[in-house]
């Protein structure tokens, strides 16, 4: 199928977020994820050791943590994450956030490492 409706995307729970792959049924050379980060008291950063990531903020406002730096983000923003950079997106309180995440790597499960970095602590320390 060349068109995948959002209603057909199966979401799985990951630490601090749910994530779905609309291209799961089609082998590709890259990965695309629809992500819905949660506002929690703790949000661990993760990294992608084999590729960079480009994130488009579809809905919601909040912050993105990238290797110790915090940036405000909102609808329509595009975020570039270098390969191996620890990062996390954190929605503003009471805001639903939706992201479109692109990786030039065919299998996200082989390209993700959770870290012990608590991105929420970085925000609280500001």
Buried (B, 14 or more C-beta within 10 A) or exposed (E): EEEBEEEEBEBEEBEBBEBBBBBBEEEEEEBBBBBBBBBEEEBBBBBBEBBBBBBBBBBBBBBBBBEEEBEEBEEEBEBEBEBBBBBBBBBBEEEEBBBBBBBBBBBBEEBBEEEEBBBBEBBEEE
